Structures are given as structure tokens and as C-alpha cells.
Amino acid sequence: MMTYRRAALIALAASLAACQTAPERERKVISTVERPEPGTARTPGNESGWQMVWADEFDGDEIDIGKWQFDVDCWGGGNNERQCYTDSSRNARIEDGILRIIARKESHTGPAYPPHVRASQADPDALATKPFTSARLVTRGKAAWQYGRIEIRARLPQGQGTWPAIWMLPEDNAYGTWAASGEIDILEAVNLGVPCAKCPGGVENTILGTLHFGGLWPDNALNSSEMHAPEVLEGFHTYGIIWAPGVIEWTLNGQVFARKEAGSWWSVNSADPLAPFDKPFHLILNLAVGGGLPEERGLGGVDESGYPKSLDVDWVRVWQCRPEGASDAGCTGKR
């Protein structure tokens, strides 16, 4: 889920395509991938060499502030999203071993800008009012990883304008501000369950896995894979990545469905082919309402009925290669 996000990308698509900074590089790649045939997909959880290094099972009474912090602002992610993010238990809490990130239809006033944007604003203390509230939990400053296997078991909300996201941003902007230092979107979905003529079953069931990289906004680039997954409309499913030097793979319920390798990404501020995905990244869980991507797809706009809606998370788990497993093909991304 982009920091300066997809609304800007859509609005600037033509200028990005025409950008001459790196004419040999595709600036916007969006591919539809086919579901792997049964029994043919790689299943990293069955491979040797992994060691669990971090987890949250959400089995306490409250969100563990030793693992998570809240982003609190009404910025809208740079995409004209319609929610204010709060740290209220009305928007994020644990119920029966499940983290619930809850979007509500209610007016709220809060900081117009997040901390990393405020300093550049004429009025850094400006306030904004939005018609929805929700929550965005981050491990920034508490946990970040460079390479590994990351999985999140979650149940996704449905409806026109819903935008749940499980994603990662760099702990430090080693190569510059967004998107030169990268972004890894483990899972995004918009407008699930709304009418969709091209989708199996006739309703939206697309999941997205995306990388953002390249230059500083607006000279950013993206490489995204989309897949129809009707099962995500019901119950909990496990979304993940396997991230190794020079390769990132996306998984659904433990099976790989997309793979991207160095050469399909870059950073304008580094000649290293692994950059920017060679630094520690932290994890983000959020539920947005509206914004460029969902409002320009599906039925358009935001259906304000049926709230509250929630992104429910059963657990988050992170594995990395054991020292003795450093040459294991599963850990290293080799084939």
C-alpha cells in the first residue's frame, strides 16, 4: 500500500511512461498470473532451513505495544483515502485471539499529515476531518527484517471502497524517499465481493502482490502481480512472501503464485541490482476506505453501507534462514 500511493500513480501514468530517466526500464508492470495447478506450486513451509524469529499470535487481552505502534493521522495515505487512522480500541483491538482492525462510518478530526510529511508543510499542525475511522498498525522501530519468510493469516472485508493491506516499508530510507528505498506489498485487495464481469463467479476476488521502487515520487515505478482467488471471500487465509537476495515470491495458503527477481526492480540511487530490496523493512497492517485504487475500480466510489467492517488477523509469523541452512534452496530463493 503505497506511501504516496496509487491515486498519484494513476493520475501520472502517462508522464511516468514518458519519463526519460531510464527509458529502457518499464515503469509500470501489472500482470495477471494464473493459479498454479494443484500439486505444482512450491510450498516453502515444507522446506528445511527456516527458523522462526518473530511472531504475534494475538492471544493476549490487548495489542502488544512492545511489538506494534499506531500511526495516527487523517492524511489519507497520499491517495485521498477517506479514513482517519486512530489509536482507539474502537478501531483496533483483540477479540478471542483475533486482531480486529475496524473501519467505522463516523466523522473524525485529527492531524492532517503524518510525521514524515509535516515538516515540509506550510502548517505542520494542520487538522483534517474525514468521514471514516480505522487503524494502521506498524512494527516500525520495534521489528524489521532483511530477508525471510513472512506470513499473515487474515480474513478480508468486502464491499465497494474497502482496501485492506498487508505490506512493508524500509526501516530507513537508505536510498532516498519513496519509492527509491522500496515498498513490498504482501497483500492488497479492493472491493472484494462487488460485481465483476471478468472475475470467476462474477464478483471481485482479485488479490495483488506489488513492488514499488525506482526514483523519488513522481519518478517511481511498480511491478505488480494480480490473481483471482475466489476462496478469499470466505474465512481466513494465509498471505505471505518469501524474500531472499535478488528474489521475492508471493504465497497464498503457503503456495507460491508469483515470483519477481532482481532486474525487474531498481533504485535510482544505487547501481546494486539488489537495491532497494536489500535493507531491513518493517511490517504494516491497515484497512483503508476509498482512495484512488478502489474508487476507480468496481462500481466506483465508496458504498457507505454495512459498516463497521474489519480486517481480522489470526496471527503474524516471521522466519529466517538458520545459519546452517544458508545454502538451502528454499531459504536462498534458488531453484
C-alpha positions as CSV (number, residue, x, y, z in Angstrom):
1,M,0.0,0.0,0.0
2,M,1.9,3.0,-1.3
3,T,3.1,5.9,0.9
4,Y,2.3,8.4,-1.8
5,R,0.0,5.8,-3.3
6,R,-1.8,4.7,-6.3
7,A,-4.0,7.7,-6.9
8,A,-0.9,9.6,-7.8
9,L,0.3,6.7,-9.9
10,I,-2.9,6.6,-11.9
11,A,-3.0,10.3,-12.4
12,L,0.6,10.4,-13.6
13,A,0.6,7.2,-15.6
14,A,1.2,8.9,-18.9
15,S,4.0,11.1,-17.6
16,L,5.6,8.1,-15.9
17,A,5.6,6.1,-19.1
18,A,7.1,9.1,-20.9
19,C,9.9,9.6,-18.3
20,Q,13.3,9.6,-19.9
21,T,15.3,9.0,-16.8
22,A,15.7,5.3,-17.6
23,P,13.9,4.7,-21.0
24,E,15.0,1.1,-21.2
25,R,13.1,0.3,-18.0
26,E,9.4,-0.4,-17.7
27,R,7.9,1.9,-15.2
28,K,4.6,0.2,-14.6
29,V,4.2,-3.5,-15.0
30,I,0.9,-5.1,-14.0
31,S,0.5,-8.8,-14.9
32,T,-2.3,-11.2,-14.2
33,V,-1.0,-14.6,-13.1
34,E,-2.8,-17.9,-13.3
35,R,-3.5,-20.0,-10.3
36,P,-0.9,-22.8,-10.1
37,E,-2.2,-26.3,-11.0
38,P,-2.8,-28.5,-7.9
39,G,0.4,-30.1,-6.8
40,T,2.7,-27.9,-8.9
41,A,3.3,-24.9,-6.6
42,R,6.2,-24.6,-4.4
43,T,5.3,-24.8,-0.7
44,P,8.1,-23.1,1.4
45,G,6.6,-24.2,4.7
46,N,7.5,-27.8,3.8
47,E,11.2,-26.9,3.2
48,S,14.1,-27.1,5.6
49,G,16.3,-24.3,6.8
50,W,13.8,-22.0,8.4
51,Q,13.8,-20.6,11.9
52,M,11.0,-18.6,13.4
53,V,12.4,-15.2,14.6
54,W,9.2,-13.2,15.4
55,A,5.5,-13.8,15.9
56,D,2.4,-12.4,17.3
57,E,-0.5,-14.9,17.9
58,F,-2.7,-12.2,19.4
59,D,-3.6,-14.4,22.4
60,G,-3.4,-11.6,25.0
61,D,-6.1,-9.2,26.1
62,E,-4.6,-6.2,24.5
63,I,-2.5,-5.3,21.5
64,D,1.2,-5.8,22.4
65,I,2.8,-2.3,22.3
66,G,6.2,-3.9,22.5
67,K,5.6,-5.2,19.0
68,W,3.3,-2.6,17.4
69,Q,2.7,1.1,17.3
70,F,-0.2,3.1,15.8
71,D,0.0,5.6,13.0
72,V,-2.4,8.4,13.9
73,D,-3.4,10.9,11.1
74,C,-6.1,11.9,8.7
75,W,-3.7,12.2,5.7
76,G,-5.4,9.6,3.6
77,G,-2.1,7.9,2.6
78,G,-1.5,10.4,-0.2
79,N,-4.3,8.8,-2.2
80,N,-7.4,10.7,-1.0
81,E,-8.4,7.8,1.2
82,R,-11.4,8.7,3.3
83,Q,-10.4,7.5,6.8
84,C,-8.6,8.9,9.8
85,Y,-6.3,6.4,11.5
86,T,-6.6,6.4,15.3
87,D,-5.2,4.5,18.2
88,S,-8.6,3.9,19.7
89,S,-9.8,0.4,20.8
90,R,-12.9,1.2,18.7
91,N,-10.6,0.8,15.6
92,A,-8.1,-1.9,16.7
93,R,-8.4,-4.5,19.5
94,I,-8.1,-8.1,20.2
95,E,-11.2,-10.3,20.5
96,D,-11.0,-14.0,21.1
97,G,-7.4,-14.3,19.9
98,I,-8.0,-12.2,16.8
99,L,-6.6,-8.8,16.0
100,R,-9.5,-6.8,14.6
101,I,-8.7,-3.6,12.6
102,I,-12.1,-2.0,12.3
103,A,-13.3,0.7,9.9
104,R,-16.3,2.7,11.1
105,K,-18.6,5.2,9.4
106,E,-18.0,8.2,11.7
107,S,-16.6,11.7,11.3
108,H,-13.3,12.3,12.9
109,T,-10.8,15.2,13.1
110,G,-7.1,14.6,13.6
111,P,-3.6,15.5,12.3
112,A,-3.7,16.3,8.5
113,Y,-0.2,14.9,8.0
114,P,1.9,12.0,9.3
115,P,5.2,12.9,10.9
116,H,7.3,12.3,7.8
117,V,5.2,14.8,5.8
118,R,4.6,17.5,8.4
119,A,8.0,19.2,8.3
120,S,7.5,20.1,4.6
121,Q,4.1,21.6,5.1
122,A,3.3,25.3,5.5
123,D,1.1,24.4,8.5
124,P,2.6,21.2,10.0
125,D,0.0,21.3,12.8
126,A,-3.0,21.4,10.4
127,L,-6.0,19.3,11.1
128,A,-8.3,17.4,8.8
129,T,-11.7,15.8,9.1
130,K,-12.7,12.5,7.4
131,P,-15.9,10.6,7.3
132,F,-14.5,7.2,8.4
133,T,-12.1,6.0,11.1
134,S,-9.8,3.0,11.0
135,A,-6.4,1.8,12.2
136,R,-2.9,1.2,10.9
137,L,-0.5,-0.9,13.0
138,V,3.2,-0.9,12.2
139,T,6.3,-2.6,13.6
140,R,8.5,0.5,12.8
141,G,11.1,1.0,15.4
142,K,10.2,-2.3,17.1
143,A,10.9,-5.1,14.5
144,A,12.3,-5.1,10.9
145,W,13.7,-7.8,8.8
146,Q,16.1,-8.2,5.9
147,Y,15.0,-11.3,4.0
148,G,12.9,-14.1,5.3
149,R,9.5,-15.8,5.1
150,I,6.6,-13.7,6.3
151,E,3.1,-15.0,6.7
152,I,-0.1,-13.5,8.0
153,R,-3.4,-15.4,8.4
154,A,-6.3,-13.0,7.9
155,R,-9.9,-12.6,6.9
156,L,-10.6,-9.8,4.5
157,P,-13.5,-7.3,4.5
158,Q,-15.8,-6.9,1.5
159,G,-17.6,-4.0,-0.2
160,Q,-17.0,-1.2,-2.7
161,G,-14.3,1.0,-1.3
162,T,-12.7,-1.4,1.1
163,W,-8.9,-1.6,0.8
164,P,-7.2,-4.0,3.3
165,A,-3.4,-4.1,3.0
166,I,-0.5,-6.2,4.5
167,W,2.7,-4.5,3.4
168,M,6.2,-3.4,4.3
169,L,8.3,-0.2,4.1
170,P,12.0,0.3,4.7
171,E,13.1,0.9,8.3
172,D,15.5,3.6,7.0
173,N,15.3,5.3,3.6
174,A,18.8,4.3,2.7
175,Y,18.2,5.2,-1.0
176,G,16.0,8.2,-0.5
177,T,12.3,8.9,0.0
178,W,9.5,6.9,-1.6
179,A,9.9,5.0,-3.8
180,A,13.7,4.9,-4.2
181,S,14.0,2.9,-1.0
182,G,11.3,0.5,-2.0
183,E,7.9,-0.9,-0.8
184,I,6.8,-4.5,-0.6
185,D,3.0,-5.1,-0.8
186,I,2.4,-8.7,0.5
187,L,-1.4,-8.5,0.0
188,E,-3.8,-5.9,-1.2
189,A,-7.4,-6.4,-2.2
190,V,-10.1,-3.8,-3.1
191,N,-13.8,-4.0,-3.5
192,L,-14.0,-7.7,-2.7
193,G,-17.4,-9.2,-3.3
194,V,-18.7,-6.5,-5.7
195,P,-19.9,-7.3,-9.2
196,C,-17.0,-8.1,-11.6
197,A,-17.7,-9.4,-15.1
198,K,-14.1,-10.7,-15.6
199,C,-13.9,-12.4,-12.2
200,P,-14.7,-16.1,-11.6
201,G,-18.1,-16.3,-10.0
202,G,-19.0,-12.8,-11.2
203,V,-17.7,-10.9,-8.2
204,E,-14.4,-9.2,-7.3
205,N,-11.9,-11.7,-5.9
206,T,-8.5,-10.4,-7.0
207,I,-5.5,-10.3,-4.7
208,L,-2.4,-8.2,-5.5
209,G,1.3,-8.5,-4.7
210,T,3.3,-5.5,-5.7
211,L,6.8,-3.9,-5.5
212,H,7.3,-0.2,-5.6
213,F,10.8,1.2,-6.4
214,G,12.7,3.3,-8.9
215,G,13.1,7.1,-8.4
216,L,11.7,9.6,-6.0
217,W,8.0,10.3,-6.5
218,P,6.8,11.1,-9.1
219,D,9.6,9.1,-10.9
220,N,8.6,5.9,-9.1
221,A,7.9,2.6,-10.7
222,L,5.9,-0.6,-9.8
223,N,5.8,-4.2,-10.7
224,S,2.5,-6.0,-9.7
225,S,1.0,-9.4,-10.0
226,E,-2.7,-10.0,-9.7
227,M,-4.5,-13.3,-9.2
228,H,-8.2,-14.3,-9.0
229,A,-8.7,-16.2,-5.7
230,P,-12.4,-16.8,-5.0
231,E,-11.7,-18.6,-1.8
232,V,-10.6,-15.3,-0.1
233,L,-14.2,-14.3,0.0
234,E,-14.8,-16.8,2.8
235,G,-12.9,-17.2,6.1
236,F,-9.3,-16.9,7.0
237,H,-6.4,-17.5,4.5
238,T,-2.7,-17.2,4.8
239,Y,-0.9,-14.5,2.8
240,G,2.9,-14.3,2.6
241,I,6.2,-13.6,0.9
242,I,9.5,-15.4,0.7
243,W,12.2,-12.8,0.4
244,A,15.8,-13.7,-0.4
245,P,18.7,-11.8,-2.0
246,G,17.5,-11.0,-5.6
247,V,14.1,-12.7,-5.4
248,I,10.7,-12.2,-3.8
249,E,7.9,-14.7,-4.1
250,W,4.2,-14.3,-3.1
251,T,2.2,-17.1,-1.5
252,L,-1.4,-17.8,-0.8
253,N,-2.1,-20.5,1.8
254,G,1.5,-21.5,1.7
255,Q,1.9,-22.0,-2.1
256,V,3.9,-19.7,-4.4
257,F,1.8,-18.0,-7.1
258,A,4.1,-15.1,-8.2
259,R,7.9,-14.5,-8.4
260,K,10.0,-11.4,-9.1
261,E,13.7,-11.3,-9.5
262,A,16.4,-8.6,-9.4
263,G,16.4,-6.9,-12.8
264,S,12.7,-6.3,-12.6
265,W,13.3,-3.7,-10.0
266,W,15.9,-1.0,-9.3
267,S,16.7,2.1,-7.3
268,V,17.8,5.3,-9.0
269,N,20.3,6.0,-6.2
270,S,22.2,2.7,-6.3
271,A,23.9,0.6,-9.0
272,D,23.5,-2.5,-6.9
273,P,21.0,-4.8,-8.7
274,L,19.6,-6.0,-5.3
275,A,18.7,-2.4,-4.3
276,P,16.4,-1.3,-2.8
277,F,15.2,-4.7,-1.5
278,D,18.5,-5.4,0.3
279,K,17.7,-3.5,3.6
280,P,15.5,-4.1,6.6
281,F,11.8,-3.5,6.2
282,H,9.1,-3.2,8.8
283,L,5.5,-4.6,8.6
284,I,2.2,-2.7,8.3
285,L,-1.4,-3.8,8.7
286,N,-4.2,-1.4,7.8
287,L,-7.7,-1.1,6.5
288,A,-8.3,1.9,4.3
289,V,-11.6,3.2,2.9
290,G,-11.7,4.7,-0.5
291,G,-8.9,6.3,-2.4
292,G,-7.7,6.1,-5.9
293,L,-7.4,2.3,-6.4
294,P,-10.8,1.1,-5.1
295,E,-12.8,4.1,-6.2
296,E,-11.7,3.8,-9.8
297,R,-12.4,0.1,-9.9
298,G,-15.5,-1.9,-9.4
299,L,-18.7,0.1,-9.1
300,G,-16.8,3.3,-8.4
301,G,-16.8,5.4,-5.2
302,V,-17.5,4.1,-1.8
303,D,-20.5,2.1,-0.6
304,E,-21.1,3.6,2.9
305,S,-23.5,0.8,3.9
306,G,-22.7,-2.2,6.1
307,Y,-20.2,-0.5,8.5
308,P,-18.3,-1.3,10.7
309,K,-16.1,-3.6,8.6
310,S,-12.9,-5.2,9.7
311,L,-9.7,-6.8,8.7
312,D,-9.2,-9.7,11.1
313,V,-5.8,-11.2,11.7
314,D,-5.3,-14.5,13.4
315,W,-1.5,-14.4,13.5
316,V,1.7,-13.0,12.1
317,R,4.8,-15.1,11.8
318,V,8.3,-14.4,10.5
319,W,11.0,-17.0,9.7
320,Q,14.6,-16.5,8.5
321,C,17.3,-19.0,7.4
322,R,19.1,-20.9,10.1
323,P,22.8,-20.3,9.9
324,E,23.3,-23.9,9.0
325,G,20.6,-23.6,6.3
326,A,22.2,-20.7,4.5
327,S,22.7,-22.8,1.4
328,D,19.2,-24.4,1.4
329,A,17.4,-23.6,-1.8
330,G,14.2,-22.7,0.0
331,C,15.9,-20.1,2.2
332,T,18.0,-18.6,-0.5
333,G,15.4,-18.4,-3.3
334,K,17.4,-20.6,-5.6
335,R,15.6,-23.0,-7.9
